[in-house]
Amino acid sequence: MRNVPYERYDRVPRDVLPIGTDYEPGHVLEWHTHRRAQFLYSATGSMIAETDDGTWTVPSERAVLIPAGTRHRIRMLEASTRSLYLEPAAVPWWPAVCTVVEVTPLLRELLLVAVDFGPNYDLAGREGAIASLLLFEIAALTPLPLHVGLPSEPELAALCRDYLAHPEPGVTNADWARRLALSERGLVRRFRAELGTSPSAWRVRARLIAAVPLLREHAIARVAGDLGYASPAAFTAAFTRTFGVPPSALRGP
């Protein structure tokens, strides 16, 4: 099924419900939840998935696993998606929090085939076999650490969301402390209590996360400069140290 609302088919008696959707650049799926778990694959473009607890960046040809009942928002960056909506009982191994994963060539081809199934596809035939194989393939995927946590305290969370939208490299702890009418020590203490890291370390990771969708459109040298790195080599080293892969690996087709 393509470009149809998931809600129309939620109660179809199939554990795996494949839907393909094309979005306009910048389209935002505002805060919502699904009864089913969701495997959301970015066939083209990239996506940013946000929950109350954090933000996950999904490069082209990767996917995010969203648990059933999780409140989330998705920003589409020229994305065409292939989704699987999954009955929770069929995936007891599903992660408890959103997880970005690599997608294997086999899984990619299975997804492209599955979105052309009708809602009541034949469970006993080829389509049913593909649906079962999809679950086996998803269970074996490798997670990617393309995630940054968000504090639960509303004022801190708002500060972090603003920074993710505009990751200016010159921002300091003093700037944030003034915005919250706190001392720098008080800011750091509250931040560490919430996320187990310092505000400055969080901002470094947030800037690297923000680089992921930029890499699809711009050269590494430009992204490095925009995010405050002295050289492409320094940016590449920081990115690789944080995410385990060089920025070139996430640039997409």
Phi, psi and chi 1 to 4 in degrees:
 res  aa     phi    psi   chi1   chi2   chi3   chi4
   1 MET       -  140.5  -63.5  179.7  -71.1      -
   2 ARG  -129.6  137.2  -65.4  177.0 -178.0  -94.9
   3 ASN    51.4   47.3  -63.1  -51.5      -      -
   4 VAL  -123.9  151.5  -62.7      -      -      -
   5 PRO   -71.4  131.2   22.2  -30.4      -      -
   6 TYR   -56.5  -40.2  148.4   75.8      -      -
   7 GLU   -58.7  -29.0  -66.6   79.1    9.4      -
   8 ARG   -64.2  -26.3 -176.6 -176.7  -57.0  171.0
   9 TYR  -118.3    8.5  -59.5   98.7      -      -
  10 ASP   -53.5  -38.5  178.9   35.6      -      -
  11 ARG   -94.5    8.1  -63.6  -65.4  176.1  175.8
  12 VAL   -60.5  133.9  170.1      -      -      -
  13 PRO   -76.5   64.9   29.3  -35.7      -      -
  14 ARG  -136.2  131.8  -62.9  -67.9 -177.5  -88.3
  15 ASP   -66.4  -31.9  -72.5  -17.5      -      -
  16 VAL  -116.8  119.2  179.4      -      -      -
  17 LEU  -118.2  101.3 -176.1   62.7      -      -
  18 PRO   -88.3  134.2   -3.9   22.7      -      -
  19 ILE  -141.0  130.8  -63.3  177.4      -      -
  20 GLY  -104.7  137.4      -      -      -      -
  21 THR  -139.0  136.8  -50.0      -      -      -
  22 ASP  -106.9  135.8  -57.0  -47.5      -      -
  23 TYR  -122.6  149.7  -67.0   98.4      -      -
  24 GLU   -70.3  148.8  -66.1  -66.4  -34.7      -
  25 PRO   -55.7  134.0  -25.1   34.0      -      -
  26 GLY    81.8    1.4      -      -      -      -
  27 HIS   -61.7  138.3 -177.6   81.0      -      -
  28 VAL  -118.6  124.9  176.5      -      -      -
  29 LEU   -88.7  103.5  -64.8  172.6      -      -
  30 GLU   -66.0  174.1  -73.9  -65.8   -8.8      -
  31 TRP   -50.6  127.9  -66.4  101.6      -      -
  32 HIS  -160.6  172.0   63.3  -73.1      -      -
  33 THR  -134.0  160.9   61.5      -      -      -
  34 HIS  -123.6  143.6  -57.5  -59.0      -      -
  35 ARG   -66.1  -34.6 -175.9 -173.6   64.2   82.5
  36 ARG   -90.7  159.4  -64.9  178.2 -179.7 -124.7
  37 ALA   -70.3  155.5      -      -      -      -
  38 GLN  -129.7  132.1 -175.7 -178.2   11.2      -
  39 PHE  -105.3  111.5  177.8   88.2      -      -
  40 LEU  -114.3  110.4 -179.4   58.5      -      -
  41 TYR  -106.0  130.9  167.8   64.0      -      -
  42 SER   -92.0   96.1 -178.8      -      -      -
  43 ALA   -68.4  -37.0      -      -      -      -
  44 THR  -139.0  159.4   62.1      -      -      -
  45 GLY    68.2 -162.3      -      -      -      -
  46 SER  -141.5  170.8   56.0      -      -      -
  47 MET  -139.8  156.3  -55.0  178.0  -68.0      -
  48 ILE  -124.2  117.6  -63.2  174.1      -      -
  49 ALA  -102.7  132.2      -      -      -      -
  50 GLU  -128.2  135.5 -174.4  177.4   -9.8      -
  51 THR  -122.3 -177.4   73.6      -      -      -
  52 ASP   -66.1  -19.1  -66.3  -30.8      -      -
  53 ASP  -102.9  -13.7  -59.7  -41.1      -      -
  54 GLY   175.5 -176.0      -      -      -      -
  55 THR  -128.8  135.5  -64.7      -      -      -
  56 TRP  -122.0  126.3  -71.3 -101.1      -      -
  57 THR   -98.2  129.5  -62.3      -      -      -
  58 VAL  -117.8  101.4 -170.8      -      -      -
  59 PRO   -68.7  168.9  -13.3   27.7      -      -
  60 SER   -55.2  139.9  177.5      -      -      -
  61 GLU    65.7   21.6  -61.2 -169.4  -14.0      -
  62 ARG  -119.2  177.8  -83.6   76.2  175.1 -176.8
  63 ALA  -143.0  161.4      -      -      -      -
  64 VAL  -122.4  135.7   58.6      -      -      -
  65 LEU   -95.1  120.6  -78.2   62.9      -      -
  66 ILE  -113.0  122.0  -56.5  172.4      -      -
  67 PRO   -66.4  152.1  -18.9   31.6      -      -
  68 ALA   -59.0  138.8      -      -      -      -
  69 GLY    78.3    2.7      -      -      -      -
  70 THR   -82.3  123.5  -64.1      -      -      -
  71 ARG   -70.5  126.8 -179.4  175.1  177.0  -94.7
  72 HIS  -151.8  163.5   61.0  -75.2      -      -
  73 ARG  -134.6  141.2  173.8  169.3   60.5 -174.9
  74 ILE  -124.7  128.3  -52.2  -72.2      -      -
  75 ARG  -105.9  123.4 -178.4  154.6   57.4   97.5
  76 MET   -95.0  125.8  -57.0  -66.6  178.8      -
  77 LEU  -110.3   85.0  -53.8  176.8      -      -
  78 GLU    55.6   44.7  -61.8 -175.0    2.5      -
  79 ALA  -100.0  139.5      -      -      -      -
  80 SER  -116.0  125.0  176.3      -      -      -
  81 THR  -113.9  156.6   67.1      -      -      -
  82 ARG  -126.4  113.2  -56.0  -66.0  178.7  -97.8
  83 SER  -108.6  146.1  -82.3      -      -      -
  84 LEU  -119.2  122.0  -57.5  175.2      -      -
  85 TYR  -100.2  123.3  -65.3   92.7      -      -
  86 LEU  -121.0  132.0  -51.3  167.2      -      -
  87 GLU   -60.6  127.1  -75.5  -70.9   -9.0      -
  88 PRO   -54.0  -35.6  -27.3   35.6      -      -
  89 ALA   -65.6  -22.8      -      -      -      -
  90 ALA   -82.8  -13.9      -      -      -      -
  91 VAL  -132.8   62.4  -72.5      -      -      -
  92 PRO   -62.2  -16.6   23.0  -33.8      -      -
  93 TRP   -87.9    1.1   42.7  -94.6      -      -
  94 TRP   -59.1  141.0 -155.1 -104.5      -      -
  95 PRO   -63.5  152.9   21.4  -31.7      -      -
  96 ALA   -79.8  -17.4      -      -      -      -
  97 VAL  -129.1  162.3  -63.5      -      -      -
  98 CYS   -57.2  144.4  -69.8      -      -      -
  99 THR  -143.1  127.4  -56.1      -      -      -
 100 VAL   -87.1  138.0  177.2      -      -      -
 101 VAL  -134.2  153.4  -67.9      -      -      -
 102 GLU   -69.0  151.6  -71.1  -80.9    5.8      -
 103 VAL  -119.6  124.2  173.4      -      -      -
 104 THR   -74.2  158.5   63.8      -      -      -
 105 PRO   -57.2  -38.7  -28.0   36.3      -      -
 106 LEU   -63.4  -46.8  172.9   57.7      -      -
 107 LEU   -62.7  -39.1  180.0   54.5      -      -
 108 ARG   -58.5  -45.1 -174.1  178.3  -53.8  122.8
 109 GLU   -67.9  -38.1  -65.9  -55.5  -44.1      -
 110 LEU   -62.6  -40.5  -67.8  171.4      -      -
 111 LEU   -63.7  -42.7  -70.9  165.0      -      -
 112 LEU   -63.1  -33.6  -64.7  177.8      -      -
 113 VAL   -74.7  -42.9  170.3      -      -      -
 114 ALA   -65.6  -31.7      -      -      -      -
 115 VAL   -70.1   -6.1  -65.9      -      -      -
 116 ASP   -97.3    5.2  -72.7  -35.5      -      -
 117 PHE   -70.0  150.0  -67.6  177.3      -      -
 118 GLY   -78.1  166.5      -      -      -      -
 119 PRO   -63.5  -33.1   19.6  -30.5      -      -
 120 ASN  -106.7   51.2  -67.8  -65.4      -      -
 121 TYR   -62.9  158.4   58.3   84.2      -      -
 122 ASP   -73.0  111.9 -178.9    9.9      -      -
 123 LEU   -68.2  -26.5  -67.8  174.8      -      -
 124 ALA   -89.6   -7.7      -      -      -      -
 125 GLY  -108.9 -156.1      -      -      -      -
 126 ARG   -57.2  -42.7  170.8  178.5  175.0  -91.1
 127 GLU   -65.7  -40.1  -66.5  173.3  -18.9      -
 128 GLY   -63.6  -38.1      -      -      -      -
 129 ALA   -65.4  -40.0      -      -      -      -
 130 ILE   -65.2  -41.5  -71.3  173.0      -      -
 131 ALA   -60.2  -42.0      -      -      -      -
 132 SER   -65.8  -41.6  -64.4      -      -      -
 133 LEU   -65.1  -34.9 -176.7   54.3      -      -
 134 LEU   -55.7  -43.5  -78.6  164.7      -      -
 135 LEU   -65.7  -41.0  -62.4 -175.1      -      -
 136 PHE   -60.9  -42.6  -79.0  109.2      -      -
 137 GLU   -67.7  -41.0  -71.6  -61.4  -55.5      -
 138 ILE   -63.6  -41.2  -67.6  170.0      -      -
 139 ALA   -61.5  -23.0      -      -      -      -
 140 ALA   -98.5    6.2      -      -      -      -
 141 LEU   -74.5  155.7  -66.3  177.5      -      -
 142 THR   -94.1  124.5  -58.5      -      -      -
 143 PRO   -69.2  151.7  -17.0   30.0      -      -
 144 LEU  -117.9  138.4  -68.2  168.9      -      -
 145 PRO   -83.5   45.1   32.2  -35.0      -      -
 146 LEU   -89.3   61.5  -61.9  177.0      -      -
 147 HIS  -141.1  143.6  163.9 -113.2      -      -
 148 VAL  -133.4  131.6   62.1      -      -      -
 149 GLY   -76.1  158.6      -      -      -      -
 150 LEU  -124.3  141.2  -68.9  171.9      -      -
 151 PRO   -70.7  156.3   20.1  -25.7      -      -
 152 SER   -84.3  -24.1   59.1      -      -      -
 153 GLU   -66.3  123.6 -162.4  -81.1  -43.2      -
 154 PRO   -56.2  -42.9  -26.1   35.1      -      -
 155 GLU   -68.0  -41.5  -71.5 -174.9  -25.1      -
 156 LEU   -64.7  -41.8  -77.7  179.2      -      -
 157 ALA   -62.0  -41.9      -      -      -      -
 158 ALA   -62.7  -39.9      -      -      -      -
 159 LEU   -60.9  -44.3 -157.5   63.9      -      -
 160 CYS   -68.0  -41.0  -69.7      -      -      -
 161 ARG   -63.3  -39.6  -67.7 -176.3 -162.0  -81.2
 162 ASP   -60.7  -41.2  -76.3   -9.8      -      -
 163 TYR   -68.4  -39.5 -169.1   80.6      -      -
 164 LEU   -61.4  -34.8  -76.4  165.9      -      -
 165 ALA   -75.0  -30.1      -      -      -      -
 166 HIS  -139.4   79.2  -53.5  -74.0      -      -
 167 PRO   -79.8   72.6   29.7  -33.9      -      -
 168 GLU   -75.3  126.9  -61.0  175.3   12.2      -
 169 PRO   -68.4  -20.5   20.7  -30.8      -      -
 170 GLY   -83.7   -3.6      -      -      -      -
 171 VAL   -67.1  138.5  172.2      -      -      -
 172 THR  -121.2  168.9   66.1      -      -      -
 173 ASN   -60.5  -35.5  -74.4   -6.5      -      -
 174 ALA   -62.4  -39.7      -      -      -      -
 175 ASP   -60.4  -47.4  -64.7  -32.4      -      -
 176 TRP   -66.4  -40.9  -84.4   12.6      -      -
 177 ALA   -60.9  -40.9      -      -      -      -
 178 ARG   -63.2  -41.5  -79.9 -166.5  -63.8  -88.2
 179 ARG   -62.0  -30.5  -73.9 -176.0   59.0  179.0
 180 LEU  -100.5    3.7  -64.0  178.7      -      -
 181 ALA    56.7   44.8      -      -      -      -
 182 LEU  -122.7  163.3  -67.6  170.8      -      -
 183 SER   -77.4  159.9   66.8      -      -      -
 184 GLU   -60.4  -39.9  -72.3 -172.6   51.2      -
 185 ARG   -62.7  -40.9 -178.3  175.2  -64.4  180.0
 186 GLY   -65.3  -39.0      -      -      -      -
 187 LEU   -61.2  -49.6  169.7   71.3      -      -
 188 VAL   -61.5  -41.8  171.9      -      -      -
 189 ARG   -61.7  -46.4 -176.5  169.9   56.7 -111.0
 190 ARG   -65.5  -39.3  -73.9  171.8   61.2  175.6
 191 PHE   -65.8  -45.1 -148.8   90.2      -      -
 192 ARG   -64.3  -36.8  -75.8 -169.7 -179.7  -81.1
 193 ALA   -63.6  -34.7      -      -      -      -
 194 GLU   -80.2  -46.9  -76.1  -91.5    6.7      -
 195 LEU  -120.7   -6.1  -63.9  177.9      -      -
 196 GLY    73.3   17.8      -      -      -      -
 197 THR  -145.7  167.4 -170.2      -      -      -
 198 SER   -84.0  158.4   68.8      -      -      -
 199 PRO   -59.3  -38.9  -22.1   32.1      -      -
 200 SER   -66.8  -40.9   55.3      -      -      -
 201 ALA   -65.7  -38.1      -      -      -      -
 202 TRP   -62.2  -42.2 -175.3   92.5      -      -
 203 ARG   -65.7  -36.3  -71.9 -166.9  -61.3  -88.8
 204 VAL   -60.0  -48.3  169.3      -      -      -
 205 ARG   -64.8  -39.4 -174.7  178.2 -178.6   89.7
 206 ALA   -62.7  -39.5      -      -      -      -
 207 ARG   -65.7  -38.9  -73.8 -157.7  -55.3  -82.6
 208 LEU   -67.4  -38.5  -68.7  171.8      -      -
 209 ILE   -61.8  -42.8  -76.4  -76.2      -      -
 210 ALA   -64.3  -22.8      -      -      -      -
 211 ALA   -69.2  -27.2      -      -      -      -
 212 VAL   -58.0  -53.9  174.2      -      -      -
 213 PRO   -67.5  -26.5   19.6  -30.0      -      -
 214 LEU   -68.0  -30.0  -61.6  177.2      -      -
 215 LEU   -64.3  -24.9  -70.8  167.2      -      -
 216 ARG   -71.7  -26.4 -173.5  170.6  179.9  -90.4
 217 GLU  -105.2  -22.8  -57.9  -65.2  -27.4      -
 218 HIS  -131.5  157.9  -55.4  -64.0      -      -
 219 ALA   -66.8  152.8      -      -      -      -
 220 ILE   -58.6  -37.8  -71.2  174.7      -      -
 221 ALA   -60.7  -41.5      -      -      -      -
 222 ARG   -68.5  -43.7  174.3  174.5  170.6  179.0
 223 VAL   -60.8  -43.8  174.8      -      -      -
 224 ALA   -58.3  -46.8      -      -      -      -
 225 GLY   -64.3  -43.6      -      -      -      -
 226 ASP   -62.4  -30.4  -72.7  -10.9      -      -
 227 LEU   -96.6   10.1  -64.7  178.8      -      -
 228 GLY    89.6   14.8      -      -      -      -
 229 TYR   -89.5  143.3  -74.8   87.0      -      -
 230 ALA   -68.2  -26.1      -      -      -      -
 231 SER  -157.5  158.5   67.5      -      -      -
 232 PRO   -57.5  -34.7  -25.3   34.4      -      -
 233 ALA   -64.8  -40.7      -      -      -      -
 234 ALA   -66.1  -41.8      -      -      -      -
 235 PHE   -62.9  -47.0  167.4   70.1      -      -
 236 THR   -60.3  -41.6  -63.5      -      -      -
 237 ALA   -63.8  -43.2      -      -      -      -
 238 ALA   -66.4  -42.3      -      -      -      -
 239 PHE   -63.2  -46.9 -165.4   97.9      -      -
 240 THR   -65.3  -39.9  -55.7      -      -      -
 241 ARG   -63.6  -36.5 -175.9  168.5   58.9 -110.6
 242 THR   -80.3  -42.3  -59.5      -      -      -
 243 PHE  -110.4   -7.1  -59.3  130.3      -      -
 244 GLY    82.0   -0.8      -      -      -      -
 245 VAL  -138.4  151.1  -65.4      -      -      -
 246 PRO   -73.0  157.9   27.5  -34.7      -      -
 247 PRO   -58.6  -29.9   12.7  -24.5      -      -
 248 SER   -60.9  -26.8   57.7      -      -      -
 249 ALA   -72.2  -16.5      -      -      -      -
 250 LEU  -113.5   15.1  -60.8 -178.7      -      -
 251 ARG   -76.3  -20.8  -64.8 -161.0   69.1 -170.5
 252 GLY    79.4  175.5      -      -      -      -
 253 PRO   -70.6      -   25.4  -31.4      -      -
